[in-house]
Amino acid sequence: MVSHSPPAASPLDRGLRLFADVRPGEGLTAVLLALNIFLLLTAYYVLKPVREALILGQGSAELKSYMSAGMVIVLAVVVPL
């Protein structure tokens, strides 16, 4: 019978265990996922003001409100799919 022992926890795993339930071998994946979310949110917060400035530069505040409503309708269809 072969017994498999769990992998030893790395220093990264032990450090992350202070904040969350991180099992041995999951530390790098947890850091990469956190970095991914950070980059996505950063890109969103950079692009949102640029998008609004482009809309307001080409039209009026009324157009901006119509564009926002249009995005809500498109996302209401796309997200469930």
Secondary structure by P-SEA (a helix, b strand, c coil): ccccccccccaaaaaacccccccccaaaaaaaaaaaaaaaaaaaaaaaaaaaaaaaaaccaaaaaaaaaaaaaaaaaaaac
